[in-house]
Amino acid sequence: MYLDDEAAAYHCFKACDKRLADLDSLMTAAKYTQRVSGFGDFVMGRELEAKFRKQASGEPNSIDAVIRADIEVVKELREVFALSFKRLTGQDVESASAIKYAGQA
């Protein structure tokens, strides 16, 4: 897949940058979900803590695994948009003038 509009490719690339920053913040916040306590000293309390801890980290569908998968998808999309921009303009999107696209949203 490639875009045939350089402004669209540029804005999609920048949107991916924003999304990656958001996912990074979310990953930082998700680390707090691994701190599970307060269910008591009973066997059932410890089992419940372990269950919540697995949902936070260490399982295929845990919070951190899902966020990491999203990060990989956004990185791949970002690369597609960068290649589209380079194919259209002959320059790397990182070196493109942001001012040129600032008024186009």
Gaussian input, Z-matrix of N, CA and C with variables (Angstrom, degrees):
# hf/3-21g

backbone

0 1
 N
 C     1     B1
 C     2     B2     1     A1
 N     3     B3     2     A2     1     D1
 C     4     B4     3     A3     2     D2
 C     5     B5     4     A4     3     D3
 N     6     B6     5     A5     4     D4
 C     7     B7     6     A6     5     D5
 C     8     B8     7     A7     6     D6
 N     9     B9     8     A8     7     D7
 C    10    B10     9     A9     8     D8
 C    11    B11    10    A10     9     D9
 N    12    B12    11    A11    10    D10
 C    13    B13    12    A12    11    D11
 C    14    B14    13    A13    12    D12
 N    15    B15    14    A14    13    D13
 C    16    B16    15    A15    14    D14
 C    17    B17    16    A16    15    D15
 N    18    B18    17    A17    16    D16
 C    19    B19    18    A18    17    D17
 C    20    B20    19    A19    18    D18
 N    21    B21    20    A20    19    D19
 C    22    B22    21    A21    20    D20
 C    23    B23    22    A22    21    D21
 N    24    B24    23    A23    22    D22
 C    25    B25    24    A24    23    D23
 C    26    B26    25    A25    24    D24
 N    27    B27    26    A26    25    D25
 C    28    B28    27    A27    26    D26
 C    29    B29    28    A28    27    D27
 N    30    B30    29    A29    28    D28
 C    31    B31    30    A30    29    D29
 C    32    B32    31    A31    30    D30
 N    33    B33    32    A32    31    D31
 C    34    B34    33    A33    32    D32
 C    35    B35    34    A34    33    D33
 N    36    B36    35    A35    34    D34
 C    37    B37    36    A36    35    D35
 C    38    B38    37    A37    36    D36
 N    39    B39    38    A38    37    D37
 C    40    B40    39    A39    38    D38
 C    41    B41    40    A40    39    D39
 N    42    B42    41    A41    40    D40
 C    43    B43    42    A42    41    D41
 C    44    B44    43    A43    42    D42
 N    45    B45    44    A44    43    D43
 C    46    B46    45    A45    44    D44
 C    47    B47    46    A46    45    D45
 N    48    B48    47    A47    46    D46
 C    49    B49    48    A48    47    D47
 C    50    B50    49    A49    48    D48
 N    51    B51    50    A50    49    D49
 C    52    B52    51    A51    50    D50
 C    53    B53    52    A52    51    D51
 N    54    B54    53    A53    52    D52
 C    55    B55    54    A54    53    D53
 C    56    B56    55    A55    54    D54
 N    57    B57    56    A56    55    D55
 C    58    B58    57    A57    56    D56
 C    59    B59    58    A58    57    D57
 N    60    B60    59    A59    58    D58
 C    61    B61    60    A60    59    D59
 C    62    B62    61    A61    60    D60
 N    63    B63    62    A62    61    D61
 C    64    B64    63    A63    62    D62
 C    65    B65    64    A64    63    D63
 N    66    B66    65    A65    64    D64
 C    67    B67    66    A66    65    D65
 C    68    B68    67    A67    66    D66
 N    69    B69    68    A68    67    D67
 C    70    B70    69    A69    68    D68
 C    71    B71    70    A70    69    D69
 N    72    B72    71    A71    70    D70
 C    73    B73    72    A72    71    D71
 C    74    B74    73    A73    72    D72
 N    75    B75    74    A74    73    D73
 C    76    B76    75    A75    74    D74
 C    77    B77    76    A76    75    D75
 N    78    B78    77    A77    76    D76
 C    79    B79    78    A78    77    D77
 C    80    B80    79    A79    78    D78
 N    81    B81    80    A80    79    D79
 C    82    B82    81    A81    80    D80
 C    83    B83    82    A82    81    D81
 N    84    B84    83    A83    82    D82
 C    85    B85    84    A84    83    D83
 C    86    B86    85    A85    84    D84
 N    87    B87    86    A86    85    D85
 C    88    B88    87    A87    86    D86
 C    89    B89    88    A88    87    D87
 N    90    B90    89    A89    88    D88
 C    91    B91    90    A90    89    D89
 C    92    B92    91    A91    90    D90
 N    93    B93    92    A92    91    D91
 C    94    B94    93    A93    92    D92
 C    95    B95    94    A94    93    D93
 N    96    B96    95    A95    94    D94
 C    97    B97    96    A96    95    D95
 C    98    B98    97    A97    96    D96
 N    99    B99    98    A98    97    D97
 C   100   B100    99    A99    98    D98
 C   101   B101   100   A100    99    D99
 N   102   B102   101   A101   100   D100
 C   103   B103   102   A102   101   D101
 C   104   B104   103   A103   102   D102
 N   105   B105   104   A104   103   D103
 C   106   B106   105   A105   104   D104
 C   107   B107   106   A106   105   D105
 N   108   B108   107   A107   106   D106
 C   109   B109   108   A108   107   D107
 C   110   B110   109   A109   108   D108
 N   111   B111   110   A110   109   D109
 C   112   B112   111   A111   110   D110
 C   113   B113   112   A112   111   D111
 N   114   B114   113   A113   112   D112
 C   115   B115   114   A114   113   D113
 C   116   B116   115   A115   114   D114
 N   117   B117   116   A116   115   D115
 C   118   B118   117   A117   116   D116
 C   119   B119   118   A118   117   D117
 N   120   B120   119   A119   118   D118
 C   121   B121   120   A120   119   D119
 C   122   B122   121   A121   120   D120
 N   123   B123   122   A122   121   D121
 C   124   B124   123   A123   122   D122
 C   125   B125   124   A124   123   D123
 N   126   B126   125   A125   124   D124
 C   127   B127   126   A126   125   D125
 C   128   B128   127   A127   126   D126
 N   129   B129   128   A128   127   D127
 C   130   B130   129   A129   128   D128
 C   131   B131   130   A130   129   D129
 N   132   B132   131   A131   130   D130
 C   133   B133   132   A132   131   D131
 C   134   B134   133   A133   132   D132
 N   135   B135   134   A134   133   D133
 C   136   B136   135   A135   134   D134
 C   137   B137   136   A136   135   D135
 N   138   B138   137   A137   136   D136
 C   139   B139   138   A138   137   D137
 C   140   B140   139   A139   138   D138
 N   141   B141   140   A140   139   D139
 C   142   B142   141   A141   140   D140
 C   143   B143   142   A142   141   D141
 N   144   B144   143   A143   142   D142
 C   145   B145   144   A144   143   D143
 C   146   B146   145   A145   144   D144
 N   147   B147   146   A146   145   D145
 C   148   B148   147   A147   146   D146
 C   149   B149   148   A148   147   D147
 N   150   B150   149   A149   148   D148
 C   151   B151   150   A150   149   D149
 C   152   B152   151   A151   150   D150
 N   153   B153   152   A152   151   D151
 C   154   B154   153   A153   152   D152
 C   155   B155   154   A154   153   D153
 N   156   B156   155   A155   154   D154
 C   157   B157   156   A156   155   D155
 C   158   B158   157   A157   156   D156
 N   159   B159   158   A158   157   D157
 C   160   B160   159   A159   158   D158
 C   161   B161   160   A160   159   D159
 N   162   B162   161   A161   160   D160
 C   163   B163   162   A162   161   D161
 C   164   B164   163   A163   162   D162
 N   165   B165   164   A164   163   D163
 C   166   B166   165   A165   164   D164
 C   167   B167   166   A166   165   D165
 N   168   B168   167   A167   166   D166
 C   169   B169   168   A168   167   D167
 C   170   B170   169   A169   168   D168
 N   171   B171   170   A170   169   D169
 C   172   B172   171   A171   170   D170
 C   173   B173   172   A172   171   D171
 N   174   B174   173   A173   172   D172
 C   175   B175   174   A174   173   D173
 C   176   B176   175   A175   174   D174
 N   177   B177   176   A176   175   D175
 C   178   B178   177   A177   176   D176
 C   179   B179   178   A178   177   D177
 N   180   B180   179   A179   178   D178
 C   181   B181   180   A180   179   D179
 C   182   B182   181   A181   180   D180
 N   183   B183   182   A182   181   D181
 C   184   B184   183   A183   182   D182
 C   185   B185   184   A184   183   D183
 N   186   B186   185   A185   184   D184
 C   187   B187   186   A186   185   D185
 C   188   B188   187   A187   186   D186
 N   189   B189   188   A188   187   D187
 C   190   B190   189   A189   188   D188
 C   191   B191   190   A190   189   D189
 N   192   B192   191   A191   190   D190
 C   193   B193   192   A192   191   D191
 C   194   B194   193   A193   192   D192
 N   195   B195   194   A194   193   D193
 C   196   B196   195   A195   194   D194
 C   197   B197   196   A196   195   D195
 N   198   B198   197   A197   196   D196
 C   199   B199   198   A198   197   D197
 C   200   B200   199   A199   198   D198
 N   201   B201   200   A200   199   D199
 C   202   B202   201   A201   200   D200
 C   203   B203   202   A202   201   D201
 N   204   B204   203   A203   202   D202
 C   205   B205   204   A204   203   D203
 C   206   B206   205   A205   204   D204
 N   207   B207   206   A206   205   D205
 C   208   B208   207   A207   206   D206
 C   209   B209   208   A208   207   D207
 N   210   B210   209   A209   208   D208
 C   211   B211   210   A210   209   D209
 C   212   B212   211   A211   210   D210
 N   213   B213   212   A212   211   D211
 C   214   B214   213   A213   212   D212
 C   215   B215   214   A214   213   D213
 N   216   B216   215   A215   214   D214
 C   217   B217   216   A216   215   D215
 C   218   B218   217   A217   216   D216
 N   219   B219   218   A218   217   D217
 C   220   B220   219   A219   218   D218
 C   221   B221   220   A220   219   D219
 N   222   B222   221   A221   220   D220
 C   223   B223   222   A222   221   D221
 C   224   B224   223   A223   222   D222
 N   225   B225   224   A224   223   D223
 C   226   B226   225   A225   224   D224
 C   227   B227   226   A226   225   D225
 N   228   B228   227   A227   226   D226
 C   229   B229   228   A228   227   D227
 C   230   B230   229   A229   228   D228
 N   231   B231   230   A230   229   D229
 C   232   B232   231   A231   230   D230
 C   233   B233   232   A232   231   D231
 N   234   B234   233   A233   232   D232
 C   235   B235   234   A234   233   D233
 C   236   B236   235   A235   234   D234
 N   237   B237   236   A236   235   D235
 C   238   B238   237   A237   236   D236
 C   239   B239   238   A238   237   D237
 N   240   B240   239   A239   238   D238
 C   241   B241   240   A240   239   D239
 C   242   B242   241   A241   240   D240
 N   243   B243   242   A242   241   D241
 C   244   B244   243   A243   242   D242
 C   245   B245   244   A244   243   D243
 N   246   B246   245   A245   244   D244
 C   247   B247   246   A246   245   D245
 C   248   B248   247   A247   246   D246
 N   249   B249   248   A248   247   D247
 C   250   B250   249   A249   248   D248
 C   251   B251   250   A250   249   D249
 N   252   B252   251   A251   250   D250
 C   253   B253   252   A252   251   D251
 C   254   B254   253   A253   252   D252
 N   255   B255   254   A254   253   D253
 C   256   B256   255   A255   254   D254
 C   257   B257   256   A256   255   D255
 N   258   B258   257   A257   256   D256
 C   259   B259   258   A258   257   D257
 C   260   B260   259   A259   258   D258
 N   261   B261   260   A260   259   D259
 C   262   B262   261   A261   260   D260
 C   263   B263   262   A262   261   D261
 N   264   B264   263   A263   262   D262
 C   265   B265   264   A264   263   D263
 C   266   B266   265   A265   264   D264
 N   267   B267   266   A266   265   D265
 C   268   B268   267   A267   266   D266
 C   269   B269   268   A268   267   D267
 N   270   B270   269   A269   268   D268
 C   271   B271   270   A270   269   D269
 C   272   B272   271   A271   270   D270
 N   273   B273   272   A272   271   D271
 C   274   B274   273   A273   272   D272
 C   275   B275   274   A274   273   D273
 N   276   B276   275   A275   274   D274
 C   277   B277   276   A276   275   D275
 C   278   B278   277   A277   276   D276
 N   279   B279   278   A278   277   D277
 C   280   B280   279   A279   278   D278
 C   281   B281   280   A280   279   D279
 N   282   B282   281   A281   280   D280
 C   283   B283   282   A282   281   D281
 C   284   B284   283   A283   282   D282
 N   285   B285   284   A284   283   D283
 C   286   B286   285   A285   284   D284
 C   287   B287   286   A286   285   D285
 N   288   B288   287   A287   286   D286
 C   289   B289   288   A288   287   D287
 C   290   B290   289   A289   288   D288
 N   291   B291   290   A290   289   D289
 C   292   B292   291   A291   290   D290
 C   293   B293   292   A292   291   D291
 N   294   B294   293   A293   292   D292
 C   295   B295   294   A294   293   D293
 C   296   B296   295   A295   294   D294
 N   297   B297   296   A296   295   D295
 C   298   B298   297   A297   296   D296
 C   299   B299   298   A298   297   D297
 N   300   B300   299   A299   298   D298
 C   301   B301   300   A300   299   D299
 C   302   B302   301   A301   300   D300
 N   303   B303   302   A302   301   D301
 C   304   B304   303   A303   302   D302
 C   305   B305   304   A304   303   D303
 N   306   B306   305   A305   304   D304
 C   307   B307   306   A306   305   D305
 C   308   B308   307   A307   306   D306
 N   309   B309   308   A308   307   D307
 C   310   B310   309   A309   308   D308
 C   311   B311   310   A310   309   D309
 N   312   B312   311   A311   310   D310
 C   313   B313   312   A312   311   D311
 C   314   B314   313   A313   312   D312

   B1=1.4345
   B2=1.5237
   B3=1.3090
   B4=1.4580
   B5=1.5116
   B6=1.3056
   B7=1.4611
   B8=1.5170
   B9=1.3335
   B10=1.4610
   B11=1.5271
   B12=1.3230
   B13=1.4566
   B14=1.5245
   B15=1.3323
   B16=1.4620
   B17=1.5183
   B18=1.3318
   B19=1.4673
   B20=1.5272
   B21=1.3362
   B22=1.4680
   B23=1.5230
   B24=1.3273
   B25=1.4627
   B26=1.5255
   B27=1.3201
   B28=1.4641
   B29=1.5287
   B30=1.3227
   B31=1.4680
   B32=1.5273
   B33=1.3120
   B34=1.4709
   B35=1.5257
   B36=1.3277
   B37=1.4640
   B38=1.5310
   B39=1.3219
   B40=1.4633
   B41=1.5349
   B42=1.3299
   B43=1.4679
   B44=1.5310
   B45=1.3217
   B46=1.4653
   B47=1.5251
   B48=1.3389
   B49=1.4646
   B50=1.5263
   B51=1.3273
   B52=1.4750
   B53=1.5255
   B54=1.3243
   B55=1.4661
   B56=1.5273
   B57=1.3214
   B58=1.4680
   B59=1.5211
   B60=1.3215
   B61=1.4608
   B62=1.5236
   B63=1.3377
   B64=1.4677
   B65=1.5287
   B66=1.3363
   B67=1.4629
   B68=1.5264
   B69=1.3181
   B70=1.4670
   B71=1.5295
   B72=1.3154
   B73=1.4717
   B74=1.5259
   B75=1.3220
   B76=1.4583
   B77=1.5254
   B78=1.3252
   B79=1.4661
   B80=1.5238
   B81=1.3217
   B82=1.4611
   B83=1.5271
   B84=1.3222
   B85=1.4684
   B86=1.5287
   B87=1.3149
   B88=1.4672
   B89=1.5220
   B90=1.3132
   B91=1.4710
   B92=1.5272
   B93=1.3255
   B94=1.4697
   B95=1.5311
   B96=1.3322
   B97=1.4656
   B98=1.5186
   B99=1.3227
   B100=1.4643
   B101=1.5277
   B102=1.3154
   B103=1.4691
   B104=1.5175
   B105=1.2990
   B106=1.4616
   B107=1.5190
   B108=1.3196
   B109=1.4676
   B110=1.5249
   B111=1.3186
   B112=1.4481
   B113=1.5144
   B114=1.3204
   B115=1.4571
   B116=1.5211
   B117=1.2916
   B118=1.4578
   B119=1.5118
   B120=1.3094
   B121=1.4550
   B122=1.5279
   B123=1.2962
   B124=1.4568
   B125=1.5301
   B126=1.3115
   B127=1.4689
   B128=1.5271
   B129=1.3109
   B130=1.4552
   B131=1.5381
   B132=1.3114
   B133=1.4579
   B134=1.5142
   B135=1.3297
   B136=1.4678
   B137=1.5238
   B138=1.3269
   B139=1.4644
   B140=1.5289
   B141=1.3064
   B142=1.4632
   B143=1.5356
   B144=1.3155
   B145=1.4649
   B146=1.5250
   B147=1.3296
   B148=1.4663
   B149=1.5279
   B150=1.3122
   B151=1.4606
   B152=1.5335
   B153=1.3266
   B154=1.4668
   B155=1.5266
   B156=1.3199
   B157=1.4573
   B158=1.5308
   B159=1.3395
   B160=1.4692
   B161=1.5263
   B162=1.3292
   B163=1.4608
   B164=1.5256
   B165=1.3063
   B166=1.4605
   B167=1.5220
   B168=1.3354
   B169=1.4614
   B170=1.5194
   B171=1.3269
   B172=1.4559
   B173=1.5113
   B174=1.2936
   B175=1.4539
   B176=1.5305
   B177=1.3301
   B178=1.4747
   B179=1.5354
   B180=1.3067
   B181=1.4659
   B182=1.5249
   B183=1.3257
   B184=1.4611
   B185=1.5255
   B186=1.3133
   B187=1.4679
   B188=1.5241
   B189=1.3306
   B190=1.4671
   B191=1.5281
   B192=1.3316
   B193=1.4628
   B194=1.5295
   B195=1.3175
   B196=1.4613
   B197=1.5266
   B198=1.3168
   B199=1.4640
   B200=1.5257
   B201=1.3356
   B202=1.4736
   B203=1.5226
   B204=1.3257
   B205=1.4740
   B206=1.5275
   B207=1.3284
   B208=1.4674
   B209=1.5252
   B210=1.3091
   B211=1.4671
   B212=1.5238
   B213=1.3171
   B214=1.4636
   B215=1.5293
   B216=1.3258
   B217=1.4658
   B218=1.5270
   B219=1.3193
   B220=1.4732
   B221=1.5285
   B222=1.3245
   B223=1.4672
   B224=1.5291
   B225=1.3321
   B226=1.4616
   B227=1.5294
   B228=1.3249
   B229=1.4641
   B230=1.5238
   B231=1.3066
   B232=1.4626
   B233=1.5233
   B234=1.3145
   B235=1.4645
   B236=1.5365
   B237=1.3283
   B238=1.4713
   B239=1.5201
   B240=1.3285
   B241=1.4628
   B242=1.5326
   B243=1.3195
   B244=1.4643
   B245=1.5248
   B246=1.3154
   B247=1.4675
   B248=1.5249
   B249=1.3225
   B250=1.4693
   B251=1.5229
   B252=1.3231
   B253=1.4586
   B254=1.5257
   B255=1.3199
   B256=1.4665
   B257=1.5207
   B258=1.3215
   B259=1.4639
   B260=1.5297
   B261=1.3170
   B262=1.4671
   B263=1.5298
   B264=1.3187
   B265=1.4679
   B266=1.5130
   B267=1.3129
   B268=1.4531
   B269=1.5170
   B270=1.3161
   B271=1.4664
   B272=1.5191
   B273=1.3196
   B274=1.4635
   B275=1.5165
   B276=1.3176
   B277=1.4638
   B278=1.5278
   B279=1.3309
   B280=1.4588
   B281=1.5238
   B282=1.3305
   B283=1.4594
   B284=1.5296
   B285=1.3197
   B286=1.4663
   B287=1.5225
   B288=1.2891
   B289=1.4660
   B290=1.5166
   B291=1.3243
   B292=1.4677
   B293=1.5165
   B294=1.3081
   B295=1.4635
   B296=1.5208
   B297=1.3258
   B298=1.4597
   B299=1.5289
   B300=1.3356
   B301=1.4586
   B302=1.5152
   B303=1.3191
   B304=1.4569
   B305=1.5267
   B306=1.2876
   B307=1.4700
   B308=1.5119
   B309=1.2974
   B310=1.4631
   B311=1.5219
   B312=1.3044
   B313=1.4714
   B314=1.4895
   A1=108.52
   A2=116.14
   A3=122.43
   A4=108.74
   A5=116.13
   A6=121.45
   A7=108.16
   A8=115.87
   A9=118.69
   A10=112.17
   A11=117.23
   A12=122.28
   A13=107.55
   A14=116.50
   A15=118.97
   A16=113.23
   A17=117.95
   A18=120.09
   A19=110.32
   A20=116.56
   A21=119.93
   A22=110.48
   A23=117.01
   A24=120.89
   A25=110.23
   A26=116.31
   A27=120.98
   A28=110.83
   A29=116.73
   A30=120.18
   A31=111.95
   A32=117.21
   A33=119.80
   A34=110.60
   A35=116.23
   A36=120.69
   A37=110.16
   A38=116.41
   A39=120.87
   A40=111.10
   A41=117.69
   A42=121.18
   A43=109.94
   A44=116.49
   A45=119.97
   A46=110.61
   A47=116.81
   A48=119.80
   A49=110.72
   A50=115.89
   A51=121.38
   A52=110.16
   A53=116.44
   A54=120.52
   A55=111.01
   A56=117.04
   A57=119.97
   A58=111.14
   A59=117.10
   A60=120.29
   A61=110.67
   A62=116.37
   A63=120.16
   A64=111.35
   A65=116.70
   A66=120.28
   A67=111.22
   A68=116.63
   A69=120.25
   A70=110.19
   A71=116.43
   A72=120.59
   A73=111.07
   A74=115.63
   A75=120.51
   A76=110.93
   A77=116.67
   A78=120.29
   A79=110.18
   A80=116.66
   A81=120.57
   A82=110.09
   A83=116.77
   A84=120.71
   A85=111.36
   A86=117.09
   A87=120.90
   A88=112.21
   A89=117.05
   A90=119.65
   A91=111.46
   A92=116.31
   A93=119.88
   A94=111.84
   A95=117.38
   A96=119.55
   A97=111.54
   A98=117.41
   A99=120.76
   A100=112.03
   A101=116.19
   A102=120.94
   A103=108.74
   A104=115.29
   A105=120.78
   A106=109.04
   A107=115.54
   A108=119.44
   A109=108.78
   A110=114.56
   A111=119.48
   A112=114.88
   A113=117.48
   A114=120.09
   A115=112.93
   A116=115.85
   A117=119.64
   A118=112.54
   A119=114.31
   A120=121.16
   A121=112.15
   A122=116.27
   A123=121.17
   A124=110.07
   A125=116.49
   A126=121.55
   A127=109.71
   A128=116.83
   A129=120.44
   A130=111.22
   A131=118.17
   A132=122.14
   A133=111.74
   A134=116.59
   A135=120.83
   A136=111.00
   A137=117.05
   A138=120.21
   A139=110.96
   A140=115.74
   A141=120.46
   A142=110.56
   A143=117.07
   A144=120.46
   A145=110.70
   A146=116.81
   A147=121.21
   A148=111.14
   A149=116.49
   A150=120.34
   A151=110.95
   A152=116.91
   A153=120.45
   A154=111.29
   A155=117.02
   A156=120.84
   A157=110.47
   A158=117.85
   A159=121.73
   A160=111.48
   A161=116.35
   A162=119.11
   A163=110.93
   A164=116.78
   A165=121.24
   A166=111.74
   A167=117.08
   A168=119.91
   A169=110.52
   A170=115.35
   A171=119.59
   A172=116.25
   A173=118.87
   A174=122.49
   A175=108.97
   A176=118.23
   A177=120.06
   A178=114.20
   A179=117.87
   A180=120.56
   A181=112.66
   A182=116.60
   A183=119.85
   A184=109.54
   A185=115.55
   A186=120.79
   A187=111.00
   A188=117.52
   A189=118.59
   A190=112.35
   A191=118.14
   A192=120.67
   A193=111.13
   A194=116.76
   A195=121.05
   A196=110.57
   A197=116.84
   A198=120.44
   A199=110.38
   A200=116.97
   A201=119.91
   A202=111.46
   A203=117.08
   A204=120.43
   A205=110.61
   A206=116.92
   A207=120.61
   A208=110.82
   A209=117.27
   A210=121.29
   A211=110.41
   A212=117.20
   A213=120.71
   A214=111.51
   A215=117.34
   A216=121.09
   A217=110.67
   A218=116.95
   A219=120.49
   A220=110.22
   A221=117.68
   A222=120.01
   A223=111.11
   A224=116.66
   A225=120.44
   A226=111.16
   A227=116.52
   A228=120.20
   A229=110.85
   A230=116.03
   A231=121.45
   A232=110.31
   A233=116.63
   A234=121.29
   A235=111.32
   A236=116.74
   A237=120.73
   A238=110.54
   A239=116.66
   A240=120.08
   A241=110.94
   A242=117.04
   A243=120.08
   A244=110.64
   A245=117.09
   A246=120.58
   A247=111.16
   A248=117.06
   A249=120.53
   A250=110.08
   A251=116.08
   A252=120.40
   A253=110.41
   A254=116.45
   A255=120.18
   A256=111.04
   A257=116.69
   A258=120.76
   A259=110.20
   A260=116.87
   A261=121.20
   A262=113.21
   A263=116.76
   A264=119.73
   A265=113.95
   A266=117.38
   A267=120.43
   A268=113.42
   A269=117.88
   A270=120.64
   A271=110.21
   A272=114.70
   A273=120.04
   A274=109.43
   A275=116.15
   A276=120.90
   A277=111.23
   A278=116.94
   A279=119.72
   A280=111.47
   A281=117.41
   A282=119.89
   A283=112.60
   A284=117.18
   A285=120.81
   A286=109.75
   A287=115.32
   A288=120.64
   A289=109.84
   A290=115.52
   A291=120.36
   A292=110.69
   A293=116.85
   A294=120.64
   A295=110.29
   A296=116.90
   A297=120.94
   A298=111.76
   A299=116.50
   A300=121.31
   A301=113.45
   A302=118.52
   A303=121.84
   A304=112.42
   A305=118.61
   A306=121.03
   A307=113.93
   A308=117.09
   A309=120.69
   A310=108.89
   A311=115.72
   A312=118.17
   A313=111.44
   D1=134.80
   D2=174.42
   D3=-139.12
   D4=151.05
   D5=174.12
   D6=-93.78
   D7=147.62
   D8=179.29
   D9=-109.32
   D10=19.25
   D11=177.21
   D12=-128.71
   D13=119.25
   D14=-174.26
   D15=-65.76
   D16=-35.71
   D17=178.35
   D18=-65.95
   D19=-41.25
   D20=178.74
   D21=-64.25
   D22=-42.74
   D23=178.98
   D24=-62.09
   D25=-42.27
   D26=179.65
   D27=-62.99
   D28=-47.83
   D29=-178.05
   D30=-67.57
   D31=-36.62
   D32=176.34
   D33=-65.63
   D34=-39.71
   D35=176.67
   D36=-60.48
   D37=-46.95
   D38=179.82
   D39=-65.35
   D40=-35.98
   D41=176.91
   D42=-63.87
   D43=-36.69
   D44=176.82
   D45=-65.09
   D46=-40.71
   D47=175.98
   D48=-57.53
   D49=-45.44
   D50=-179.97
   D51=-62.93
   D52=-44.33
   D53=-179.40
   D54=-63.76
   D55=-39.85
   D56=177.63
   D57=-63.01
   D58=-40.06
   D59=176.79
   D60=-63.97
   D61=-41.42
   D62=178.01
   D63=-63.66
   D64=-42.69
   D65=179.72
   D66=-66.91
   D67=-34.56
   D68=176.27
   D69=-62.87
   D70=-43.99
   D71=177.06
   D72=-63.32
   D73=-40.24
   D74=178.98
   D75=-64.76
   D76=-38.40
   D77=178.51
   D78=-64.65
   D79=-39.40
   D80=177.23
   D81=-62.26
   D82=-45.98
   D83=179.13
   D84=-65.60
   D85=-34.80
   D86=-178.53
   D87=-66.32
   D88=-23.77
   D89=178.13
   D90=-61.69
   D91=-28.04
   D92=178.56
   D93=-68.62
   D94=-22.68
   D95=179.80
   D96=-72.45
   D97=-13.79
   D98=179.10
   D99=-79.60
   D100=-12.79
   D101=178.76
   D102=-92.53
   D103=92.14
   D104=-175.84
   D105=-112.60
   D106=127.06
   D107=177.48
   D108=-161.00
   D109=176.13
   D110=175.15
   D111=93.78
   D112=13.79
   D113=179.64
   D114=-97.45
   D115=8.01
   D116=177.03
   D117=94.49
   D118=176.19
   D119=-176.62
   D120=-99.59
   D121=14.10
   D122=179.89
   D123=-84.35
   D124=160.93
   D125=178.26
   D126=-58.69
   D127=-45.53
   D128=-179.16
   D129=-62.99
   D130=-35.07
   D131=177.28
   D132=-64.82
   D133=-43.63
   D134=178.48
   D135=-67.40
   D136=-36.82
   D137=177.49
   D138=-66.04
   D139=-39.47
   D140=178.33
   D141=-65.85
   D142=-41.96
   D143=175.94
   D144=-59.03
   D145=-44.94
   D146=179.89
   D147=-62.68
   D148=-39.60
   D149=179.56
   D150=-64.02
   D151=-45.58
   D152=178.89
   D153=-66.29
   D154=-36.58
   D155=178.63
   D156=-63.68
   D157=-39.45
   D158=177.32
   D159=-65.06
   D160=-35.00
   D161=177.59
   D162=-68.75
   D163=-26.03
   D164=179.83
   D165=-81.91
   D166=-37.23
   D167=-173.43
   D168=-159.62
   D169=145.79
   D170=171.43
   D171=98.46
   D172=-6.54
   D173=179.23
   D174=-115.65
   D175=157.66
   D176=179.89
   D177=-58.83
   D178=-32.75
   D179=179.99
   D180=-108.22
   D181=21.46
   D182=178.45
   D183=-71.50
   D184=163.93
   D185=-177.07
   D186=-56.40
   D187=-48.58
   D188=-176.72
   D189=-67.85
   D190=-33.13
   D191=178.36
   D192=-67.61
   D193=-39.99
   D194=178.89
   D195=-66.08
   D196=-42.17
   D197=178.87
   D198=-64.76
   D199=-43.00
   D200=177.84
   D201=-61.12
   D202=-40.33
   D203=177.80
   D204=-63.28
   D205=-42.17
   D206=177.49
   D207=-62.09
   D208=-40.75
   D209=178.68
   D210=-59.70
   D211=-43.85
   D212=179.83
   D213=-63.30
   D214=-41.63
   D215=178.88
   D216=-63.34
   D217=-44.53
   D218=-179.62
   D219=-65.61
   D220=-37.89
   D221=176.97
   D222=-62.43
   D223=-40.53
   D224=178.08
   D225=-65.24
   D226=-43.18
   D227=177.23
   D228=-62.33
   D229=-42.53
   D230=179.51
   D231=-58.18
   D232=-41.65
   D233=178.39
   D234=-64.03
   D235=-40.98
   D236=177.27
   D237=-61.02
   D238=-44.81
   D239=-179.81
   D240=-66.62
   D241=-37.71
   D242=177.53
   D243=-64.52
   D244=-42.24
   D245=177.99
   D246=-65.59
   D247=-39.68
   D248=177.54
   D249=-61.05
   D250=-45.84
   D251=-179.15
   D252=-62.53
   D253=-44.20
   D254=-179.35
   D255=-65.39
   D256=-38.63
   D257=179.57
   D258=-64.45
   D259=-36.52
   D260=-177.88
   D261=-80.36
   D262=-36.08
   D263=-172.02
   D264=-110.89
   D265=-19.54
   D266=-176.47
   D267=79.95
   D268=7.33
   D269=178.64
   D270=-129.56
   D271=157.02
   D272=177.34
   D273=-71.13
   D274=141.07
   D275=-178.57
   D276=-63.59
   D277=-30.43
   D278=179.61
   D279=-65.11
   D280=-28.93
   D281=-178.65
   D282=-97.35
   D283=0.12
   D284=179.37
   D285=-69.24
   D286=149.94
   D287=-179.75
   D288=-75.09
   D289=116.14
   D290=178.28
   D291=-64.97
   D292=-27.39
   D293=-179.27
   D294=-64.44
   D295=-36.28
   D296=-179.06
   D297=-58.91
   D298=-33.52
   D299=-175.46
   D300=-105.83
   D301=-0.09
   D302=-174.01
   D303=-61.99
   D304=-37.19
   D305=-178.23
   D306=-85.19
   D307=-7.82
   D308=-178.55
   D309=-101.54
   D310=114.34
   D311=179.10
   D312=-127.26

